[in-house]
Amino acid sequence: KQEVTQIPAALSVPEGENLVLNCSFTDSAIYNLQWFRQDPGKGLTSLLLIQSSQREQTSGRLNASLDKSSGRSTLYIAASQPGDSATYLCLTPSGGANSKLTFGKGITLSVRP
Amino acid sequence: NAGVMQNPRHLVRRRGQEARLRCSPMKGHSHVYWYRQLPEEGLKFMVYLQKENIIDESGMPKERFSAEFPKEGPSILRIQQVVRGDSAAYFCASSPERGTGTQYFGPGTRLTVL
């Protein structure tokens, strides 16, 4: 059974800081891994998707890496801004392409002006 | 191409009433998933459906909860005799037949049970 862990549960940083959010998973035979953000009371916004054959993906100030052998993914946010404040979730399909997603509990990020 | 649509966005029910949550997947998507997010908790899988079939309901509570995805129309998550503990955000996601592992999420329905 896949388990996804995100530590710490919350993080507060000053604006402009580069930061890394960590995600670990127990079953390395993943199909892919996704990072989402969730704003308070809102839905989920997909940030980055890394296929199992890939090592990293980049979108703007965001970079996500995947190390299946160690069961880890990191989301790197460069030059953080107050608008980055949200909860960041990593998740992965439990089986193949069409299977339920296993979510981490998320990391609540607060970027102070 | 419209995204995944859910309605209502907010639903208030009194204890004992029924709640019906609707999800219209993205055009061309035949796989629907329901997830629940309880207050202060992460998202948890409930059920996975394809048209007219329940594929995986391992996350569904055994009583009061049911889901369907008919040949025509939206997927429905039905909660009978709601209790306060059912208050949560319910998210629906969809994916195409030939899945890439990406699920596209709707905005969610926030259920409040008084």
Interface residues (C-beta under 8 A of the other chain):
Chain A: Y31 N32 Q34 F36 G41 K42 G43 L44 S46 L49 Q51 L89 L91 P93 S94 G96 A97 N98 S99 K100 L101 T102 F103 G104 K105 G106
Chain B: H31 Y33 Y35 E41 G42 L43 K44 F45 Y48 D56 S58 G59 F91 A93 S95 R98 G99 T100 G101 T102 Q103 Y104 F105 G106 P107 G108 R110
